Amino acid sequence: MKSRAPFAVFALLAILGLSVRADTIIIRGQEKPLIGNVKSENAKTVVVVTDPKKKKAEETIPSADIVEIFYENITPSTLTVKGGAYRTGKDAEKEAETDDPDTRKKALALAIASYLETLKTMTRDTNAQKYAARNLEYKVAILTLKQATDQLSTDRAIKKLQDFSKNFPDSWQNNIVLPAIAQLHLDSKEYKEAANAYQEIADMEVFSEGVRREAELKVVEVMVRDGKIADANRRLDALEKKAANNSATAARIKLARAEVFIEQKQLDPATKLLKEVLKTNNDKQIKAMAHNSLGECLYKDGKYEEAKWEFLWVDAVYNQDRHQRAKALYYLWKTFEQLNNAERAQECRETLIGDRQFAGSEYQRLAVSQVK
């Protein structure tokens, strides 16, 4: 029996008044992708035309919320047919989402080579084509990072990411690329380099105000990891003054204060701050961070039964951020071990290590290092 799915896709595009070359935009927190044509994009926003027949049928999306864009403005068309370089790259990239290391290694190499071949051949006459080409440059950098993560050697990947950021500073992809560079340095305990990477984001006017503020708080987080508590507190004092009328930023500053207390093993004031944040804030991202930090406090205080429920909130409800969920799974593994529940501990550990969505995350890498 032949699948009717392709006909359904064409019918949907016809209803929307779009050509079959419409772009697909994956947005954080939305189950369904947005179908349309990217009209403009930069580090702050991406504007998508959802119906070219209507003048106001546009959506403006914060670039920090973009997970992925699948561009269809690839020319010449020979690249997009079966056997063409672009189609081969897309198929290989999809095949790389496997737990089999040999298959993954071959697929990543083929995807990178195919995208590089596409970049050599494709046309860049229009903005749409230029956006598609820029995204392939980004794909090559990110896939190189995945390749390097598997091989536990990230220097080449960092160079690729840095080159992309330098060449395309005002791109939506830089909301992913620069934090990835910072995280790689942080994972390697290269605190100075990690702080510099986050400070670079905070200083770049192409980014939205929210992204820049978050980067400043990440600098504080790195300082705490590096044991520079006095510097972290001074920076938080300065940020607190700037955030007097911004409740979301004020909540993030409280979370950062709590992390400082946790690092100093002052668990009571940390717990008080975290409970205050949970009581007064409804933002899912902030709640995930607060539940994880509160769970960490309780865990370090030996209150494993109470800690368990904090981490379960993140795993089951506030699981939109893969890094926060990875942290919750890591601590659930450790917490269930303390509670002598070996089955649940193993389940959490295997999910964290085996699920590709956590690939390269700090807590997956930590878990892998502890089971070897």
Secondary structure, DSSP 8 states (H G I E B T S, - for coil): ----HHHHHHHHHHHHT--TT-EEEEETT-SS-EEEEEEEE-SSEEEEES-TTSTT-EEEEEGGGEEEEE----SSGGGTSTTSHHHHHHHHHHHTSSS-HHHHHHHHHHHHHHHHHHHHH----SHHHHHHHHHHHHHHHHHHHHHHHHHT--HHHHHHHHHHHHH-TTSTTHHHHHHHHHHHHHHTT-HHHHHHHHHHHHH-TTS-HHHHHHHHHHHHHHHHHTT-HHHHHHHHHHHHHHTTT-HHHHHHHHHHHHHHHHHTT-HHHHHHHHHHHHHH---HHHHHHHHHHHHHHHHHTT-HHHHHHHHHHHHHTS--SHHHHHHHHHHHHHHHHHTT-HHHHHHHHHHHHH-GGGTT-HHHHHHHHHH-
